[in-house]
Amino acid sequence: MLGLPNLGPCALRMSRPLKRRDNWHMEPALLAQPLVAHRDAIAGLCRHFGVERLEVFGSAADGRFDPQRSDFDFIVHFAPAPPPCQGSLGRRFVGLAEALEALLARPVDLMTDKPMTNPYLRRTVNASRRLLYERPAAQAFA
């Protein structure tokens, strides 16, 4: 699957239809094209790694994305109880970052949703922050 790392016995299961609340329909021209092209695969990765919410910010969210130079900046919120095969939060964090890099073929900066103490960073992030995935409350992990 597009050069994704071997995920072992917890292989992605992406054949079932998605039921998600997101804002893909809002201003799709501003989102970087790889995010639009791989939105179902990104949702599958989120389910696989136990993500409750994934947001993008920066150039990939506001129309300034350069496919030759830009990276992808994401904010992730993990579910408190991990999927059975994923283990620690650290393993899930690194696994998601590596899988997103492989899928999008660009560097990925992944940060947690913990409060940002730097007011300049917070203002910059919030100016372009866009929801990509949110796990419905009743949805089980893949």
N, C-alpha and C positions, 0 to 999 in steps of 0.2 A: 504494500500500500504506500506508494509515493515515497519510499525510502524511510519510513518511520522505523524507529528502533524496535528491536524484537521485544515485545511485551510479555513473552512467555505465556503461561497458562491463563493470563488475564487478557487475552486478545480482545480487541475492540469488536463490539457487536453493534453494527450500525445499520442493520437491515430493517429495523422497525421504524415506523414513522415517528417523527418528532412532534411533541406537544410542548411548545416553549413560549415564554413571554419574552420578547426582546424588541429592539427597535431597528431591526434590519431594514424595515420598510421606510424608515425616516432618513431622508437625504442620502440615498445609497451612493450618489456620485461623490460624496465627500469621503467615504470609507475607501481605504486602499483596496485595489482590485483583488489582491490575493485573499483578503478577508471575505469578500463577497463570494469569490469562486470556491472557497473552502469552508463556507459557513456550516454545512452539515458535518464535515469532518471535525471542525473545531468543537461543535456541540458534542460529538461522540467522544472526543478527548476529555471534555469537561465531565461528562458522565463517568468515563472510565477512571479518572483521577479523583473523583469525589468533589468536584467543584460546585459550589452553590451559586456563585456569581463570578462572571468574567467581564471586565471592561477594558476598553482600549482608550488610549489618550495619545496626544502628540500628533505628529505628522500623519500617522496612519488613520487618524480619526477626523482630521480637519481639512483634508484635501491637499496637503503639502507633501505627500509621500513621494519619494524618489526611489524607484525600484533598484537603482544602482547603488545608492548610498544610505538610504534610511533603514532603521531597524524598526521593530515593533515593540511598543511599550504597553504592557498589560498590568492591570490590577486584579488580583485574584482573592476570592474569599472561599476557603475550603469548608466543607461540611464538618461538623465536629466528629462524627463517626465515619471512619474511612470505609471505602468499599473493601470487601473481604481480602482481596489479594494485594492491596496497596501498602499496607504497613504505616510507617511513621509519616508525620507531616513533612519532614525533610525529604523523604523519598518521593512523596507525591509532588512536592514543589519542584524538585530537580527533574523528575520524570515528565511533568507537564511542560516545563521549559524546554527540555530536549525534544520532546515530541512536537511542540509548536515550531521550533527552529527547523526541524526536519520537514515538516509539512509546508511551511511558508518559505523555506529556502533563504531565509534572512536571519540575522541575529535578533534575539528576543531579550528584552529586559522585562523581568517579571518581579513585581513587588506585591506584598500582601496589602490587605485593606486596613491595616492598623493605622491609627490616626497619624497624619503627617504633622510633625512639629514645626517644620520650616514653613512660614506663611507664604513665602514666594513660590516655593515648590507647590504647595497646596493650591494656590491661586492659578498657577500655570496648568496643573493637572486638571483641576475642576473646569477650566475654560473649554477644554476639548473632550472631556471624558464622555464615553458612549458605551452603553450596555451592549454586550455581544451575546451573553448567555445568562439565563437565570433558571435554576432548577425549580420546577414546580414543587410545592410543599409535599404533595403526595407521591411524587415520582421516586421509585427505587433506583438504586445505582445499577449501572450496567454490569 
